[in-house]
Amino acid sequence: MGGLPHNSPTCNGSTVTGIGHDKLGKIWYRALTTYMTSGTTYAQARTATLNAATDLYGANSTERAAVAATWSAVSVN
């Protein structure tokens, strides 16, 4: 898998505060149905989920910040 051992961490060592399954589900569903296609890359998925979080909760929301932090934690910036 990309030259990395299977047990390599994907996280950059940061911690992320959760927002709960319900909010996460709403963000993911909106991203999938509004912004993503079958050819969406990881970088585009990041943008899609950030846009969805903004749509649902606002640009300065805790939820959007959590989505951004999550993508950063797995080095998708």
HUTAWO-V58451 format. One line per field, one symbol per residue. phi: phi as a letter, one per 30 degrees, with the letter a starting at -180 (. if undefined). psi: psi as a letter, one per 40 degrees, with the letter a starting at -180 (. if undefined). Layout:
phi = ???
psi = ???
This chain:
phi = .iicddcddccdjdcbddcjdddedddddddddcccbdcddddddeddddddddedbjdcdddddddddddddcicb
psi = geeiidehieieeiihhieiddddddddddddeddiieehidddddddddddddddeidfiddddddddddddffh.
